Amino acid sequence: MDLTGRVAVVTGAGSGLGRAISYRLAENGAKVVVNDVVEAQGNLTVEKIKSKKVKSKNGEAVFSQTDISKWDGAKDLIKKAKETFGKIDILVNNAGITRDMLVRDMEEDDWDKVLDINLKGAFNCCKFATPYMVEQKYGKIVNLSSRAHLGNPGQANYSASKAGIIGLTRSLSLEFGRYNINVNAVAPGMVNTEGIKALKKYDMIVERALKVTPLKRIGEPEDVANLVHFLVSDYSSYITGEIIHITGGRY
Ligand SMILES: NC(=O)c1ccc[n+]([C@@H]2O[C@H](COP(=O)([O-])OP(=O)(O)OC[C@H]3O[C@@H](n4cnc5c(N)ncnc54)[C@H](O)[C@@H]3O)[C@@H](O)[C@H]2O)c1
């Protein structure tokens, strides 16, 4: 699924899924704007793409250190993409955090931070990227939801943000379909990333997940990159407004 000539923005691309997705898009010819709040991590993703360590076709990538939960941060990110590569074809809203705890312990800031980054951040980037996509009558947006949109104890903030991503995705698909812009969401189950490995109860969570996962393994970042690659390619040009679960069969 060739992406030569396409320009992609991937948020939260200094780690985990965002990094794997950036590598995959670069490997298939896209020029990638790598976004993250953590400079060293984002730069590492760019370096690997440029040095062709990821078999990147043209090795074109640039880092943008902005906080996408902020209106101006998202605006700057999209502006940088346009100024550097002249257009934006693909937007992957991947940046996300967890702050897991029971509601009885959850404070206002725990709710606000998760919703601001996971949901408002995706909205912000769509807000500033879509005018360019409308103008060129072409765009592919993929939003990272999660299987957690179904609800999980200890994840009221995270689950709400990922359910919100579904509403955002559906609404955008309805507003922008007439401009040949596809908007879809992916909802992974547990995937082996830095973010997941850092969880306090990682071993227990994996053990529990495996019991209810028909494919009997947790996901790898490349599994999700495969799906995102399909959704940003022209092989999926008649698919929009969908939420595709990638969970090893777990519900
Ligand atoms: N790993 C999983 O099991 C899993 C499952 C379902 C959904 N997801 C979703 O996939 C996405 C990526 O998850 P991951 O596991 O790779 O996480 P991760 O923690 O490994 O990476 C997330 C990246 O986002 C960056 N980031 C955080 N706040 C940001 C901000 N305000 N602006 C820009 N960048 C910011 C972080 O610095 C980090 O590099 C998230 O949206 C997550 O909710 C992950």
The ligand as an SDF file (V2000), in Angstrom:
LIG
                    3D

 44 48  0  0  0  0  0  0  0  0999 V2000
   -0.9810    0.4170   24.2570 N   0  0  0  0  0  0  0  0  0  0  0  0
   -2.2300    0.0070   24.3720 C   0  0  0  0  0  0  0  0  0  0  0  0
   -2.5030   -1.0910   24.8850 O   0  0  0  0  0  0  0  0  0  0  0  0
   -3.3600    0.8500   23.8530 C   0  0  0  0  0  0  0  0  0  0  0  0
   -4.6230    0.2730   23.7740 C   0  0  0  0  0  0  0  0  0  0  0  0
   -5.6820    1.0270   23.2890 C   0  0  0  0  0  0  0  0  0  0  0  0
   -5.4730    2.3290   22.8930 C   0  0  0  0  0  0  0  0  0  0  0  0
   -4.2350    2.8810   22.9980 N   0  0  0  0  0  0  0  0  0  0  0  0
   -4.0790    4.2790   22.5940 C   0  0  0  0  0  0  0  0  0  0  0  0
   -3.0390    4.3760   21.6340 O   0  0  0  0  0  0  0  0  0  0  0  0
   -2.3590    5.6250   21.7800 C   0  0  0  0  0  0  0  0  0  0  0  0
   -0.8830    5.3820   21.9680 C   0  0  0  0  0  0  0  0  0  0  0  0
   -0.6860    4.5890   23.1230 O   0  0  0  0  0  0  0  0  0  0  0  0
    0.7520    4.0240   23.5430 P   0  0  0  0  0  0  0  0  0  0  0  0
    0.5110    2.8190   24.3340 O   0  0  0  0  0  0  0  0  0  0  0  0
    1.6350    3.9840   22.3540 O   0  0  0  0  0  0  0  0  0  0  0  0
    1.2220    5.1800   24.5520 O   0  0  0  0  0  0  0  0  0  0  0  0
    2.6910    5.6830   24.9340 P   0  0  0  0  0  0  0  0  0  0  0  0
    2.5860    6.2410   26.3060 O   0  0  0  0  0  0  0  0  0  0  0  0
    3.7140    4.6460   24.6590 O   0  0  0  0  0  0  0  0  0  0  0  0
    2.9050    6.8860   23.8940 O   0  0  0  0  0  0  0  0  0  0  0  0
    2.1050    8.0440   23.9350 C   0  0  0  0  0  0  0  0  0  0  0  0
    2.9340    9.2150   23.4440 C   0  0  0  0  0  0  0  0  0  0  0  0
    2.1140   10.3980   23.4710 O   0  0  0  0  0  0  0  0  0  0  0  0
    2.9080   11.4790   23.9170 C   0  0  0  0  0  0  0  0  0  0  0  0
    2.0600   12.5440   24.4560 N   0  0  0  0  0  0  0  0  0  0  0  0
    1.4360   12.5690   25.6680 C   0  0  0  0  0  0  0  0  0  0  0  0
    0.7910   13.7420   25.8190 N   0  0  0  0  0  0  0  0  0  0  0  0
    0.9810   14.4540   24.6720 C   0  0  0  0  0  0  0  0  0  0  0  0
    0.5600   15.7370   24.2370 C   0  0  0  0  0  0  0  0  0  0  0  0
   -0.1910   16.5140   25.0240 N   0  0  0  0  0  0  0  0  0  0  0  0
    0.9570   16.1720   23.0140 N   0  0  0  0  0  0  0  0  0  0  0  0
    1.7310   15.3910   22.2220 C   0  0  0  0  0  0  0  0  0  0  0  0
    2.1670   14.1640   22.6000 N   0  0  0  0  0  0  0  0  0  0  0  0
    1.8000   13.7060   23.8130 C   0  0  0  0  0  0  0  0  0  0  0  0
    3.8090   10.8540   24.9780 C   0  0  0  0  0  0  0  0  0  0  0  0
    4.9430   11.6670   25.2520 O   0  0  0  0  0  0  0  0  0  0  0  0
    4.1430    9.5160   24.3420 C   0  0  0  0  0  0  0  0  0  0  0  0
    5.3270    9.5890   23.5640 O   0  0  0  0  0  0  0  0  0  0  0  0
   -3.0330    6.3310   22.9440 C   0  0  0  0  0  0  0  0  0  0  0  0
   -4.0400    7.1950   22.4750 O   0  0  0  0  0  0  0  0  0  0  0  0
   -3.6530    5.1920   23.7290 C   0  0  0  0  0  0  0  0  0  0  0  0
   -4.7300    5.5990   24.5160 O   0  0  0  0  0  0  0  0  0  0  0  0
   -3.1670    2.1720   23.4680 C   0  0  0  0  0  0  0  0  0  0  0  0
  1  2  1  0
  2  3  2  0
  2  4  1  0
  4  5  1  0
  4 44  2  0
  5  6  2  0
  6  7  1  0
  7  8  2  0
  8  9  1  0
  8 44  1  0
  9 10  1  0
  9 42  1  0
 10 11  1  0
 11 12  1  0
 11 40  1  0
 12 13  1  0
 13 14  1  0
 14 15  2  0
 14 16  1  0
 14 17  1  0
 17 18  1  0
 18 19  2  0
 18 20  1  0
 18 21  1  0
 21 22  1  0
 22 23  1  0
 23 24  1  0
 23 38  1  0
 24 25  1  0
 25 26  1  0
 25 36  1  0
 26 27  1  0
 26 35  1  0
 27 28  2  0
 28 29  1  0
 29 30  1  0
 29 35  2  0
 30 31  1  0
 30 32  2  0
 32 33  1  0
 33 34  2  0
 34 35  1  0
 36 37  1  0
 36 38  1  0
 38 39  1  0
 40 41  1  0
 40 42  1  0
 42 43  1  0
M  CHG  2   8   1  16  -1
M  END
$$$$
